[in-house]
Amino acid sequence: MRISITSVFDLRPDKWGLRGDPYLWDDIREEFREVFLPYDQAQFINDMVSLFEEKTGQSIDNEKNIYIEKYAYGGMSSGGISPEFWKRQAIPLLAHRLREVNMMYENIE
């Protein structure tokens, strides 16, 4: 049975860094649609960092917020991406969820 890892993105965070972050979340989620369990957690983290940098054109280690026109839908911080949110919250949260679904998947097999 092939199960996509996109389920780790299903439950969205209660709080975001900036208003563009949910759109980037959805965009990155789509990149994993054809990626299946089990999936190495370290590889996932590397892929997340690479996708962040590909989608934003900036390093995740950037200390300043990033503006991406594609994610601008109105409002004060519209289009704003917070590298800090992704580095400190989003990626660790998703990696933790992946570890859990990998363990559940191994028990199913």
ABEGO torsion letter per residue (X at the ends): XBBBAAAAAABBBABBABAAAAAAAAAAAAAAAABBOBBBAAAAAAAAAAAAAAAAGBBAABABBBBBAAABAEEAABGBBBAAAAAAAAAAAAAAAAAAAAAAAAAAX
